[in-house]
Amino acid sequence: METGVACYARAAFLPSGISSQHSTALVSLHRFLHLSAPRYSLKSSSLFGESLRAVPRSSIKISEAKNSSLEEFLTKATPDKGLIRLMICMGEALRTISFKVRTASCGVTACVNSFGDEQLAVDMLANKLLFEALQYYHFCKFACSEEVPELQDMGGPVENGFSVAFDPLDGSSIVDTNFSVGTIFGVWPGDKLTGITGRDQVAAAMGPRTTYVLALKDFPGTHEFLLLDEGKWQHVKETTDIGEGKLFSAGNLRATFDNPDYDKLISYYVRENYTLRYTGGMVPDVNQIIIKEKGIFTNVTWPSSKAKLRLLFEVAPLEFLIEKAGGYISDGTQSVLDKVITNLDDRTQVGYGSKDEIIRFEKMLYGSSRLEAGVPVGAAA
Ligand SMILES: O=C(COP(=O)(O)O)[C@@H](O)[C@H](O)[C@H](O)[C@H](O)COP(=O)(O)O
């Protein structure tokens, strides 16, 4: 009888009709995941206040990453075998979710795909696949999902293990319109998903449709992997700097009705001829900042239009990716990475973008910016 990934792949990952190359790739993955016992040691010490734009501590130069496979990249980027296994395992789940999203049929109330004997809405299917992947992985202590915001014991160890928070399919309400959607996840060492900050993450990623965008604490840059036809993830881009450019993506615009400062900020973008690029899905809207290497995403709140974005499941992993890409994040007064996540369901307002854009965001909303270096702030065309 098949066990482990090979079995999981055939039972859950591989839809009928998918090529045997996928199957072969998964068998290789099975071998890879069982190469050697983990020899890693992670302390869950807080990195409060330190920048995530870390100096490389690995053997790979950033320029060597291009065109490498996910496995090659991770093996060179970190000595942490447990983390490598986790990122590969999640990559497998993302690949399956990508397929399920592409083949979902959308009715009036939900986008549905078949899974075994069940018919599941595609966001619940993604949720199930991710929990199964983490259970299979064996080194996940707790997992928690935006869909079911309660800690689930995955059976892994506390010492040398990880805990993972994820939004299985951010933007599930725009699947039917064929906009880009994607999984978001953050990885913390040990067994805590509260009493921690975004800065304590050891890795984070998002998976918009056909790409897997990830960053590791001890390796510079945010890295984009493309899903090839044969089912492999191939490195295609690294981002280490987010520069200035007139591109904005404005969420929760309804708050401009009674938040005059947010209204002024949006008017500034319009008056200054910024290009609006907004889908209403935070994954593509933040991903474009990493890929275009410029711009700003805002989701500002007000008592009458309260915070919707969840710190643990979506904001913290995306801010990790943005800071590793050379960008900045703010809740208006501080880096959201420094906010202690007290409850699984904590929510926040947020701005992600280049340094000058975040200075402007903070100044226009609260009158001053902690990042200001005393020079005029102006976005280049
Ligand atoms: O939470 C999100 C999507 O939720 P769901 O569609 O239920 O999976 C985020 O992607 C945000 O909804 C989105 O980025 C945006 O900030 C929401 O603002 P708005 O467009 O003003 O509703």
The ligand as a Gaussian input file, in Angstrom:
#p B3LYP/6-31G(d) Opt

LIG

0 1
 O       -9.531000      39.489000       3.030000
 C       -9.432000      39.618000       1.836000
 C      -10.239000      38.790000       0.874000
 O      -11.226000      38.052000       1.580000
 P      -12.079000      36.890000       0.863000
 O      -12.510000      37.385000      -0.476000
 O      -13.214000      36.636000       1.781000
 O      -11.159000      35.691000       0.765000
 C       -8.495000      40.632000       1.290000
 O       -8.030000      40.202000       0.064000
 C       -9.181000      41.991000       1.258000
 O      -10.563000      41.785000       1.123000
 C       -8.833000      42.928000       0.121000
 O       -7.524000      42.997000      -0.184000
 C       -9.239000      44.361000       0.375000
 O       -8.344000      45.024000       1.217000
 C      -10.623000      44.536000       0.884000
 O      -10.997000      45.875000       0.758000
 P      -12.300000      46.270000      -0.085000
 O      -11.966000      46.015000      -1.524000
 O      -12.476000      47.708000       0.175000
 O      -13.427000      45.426000       0.414000

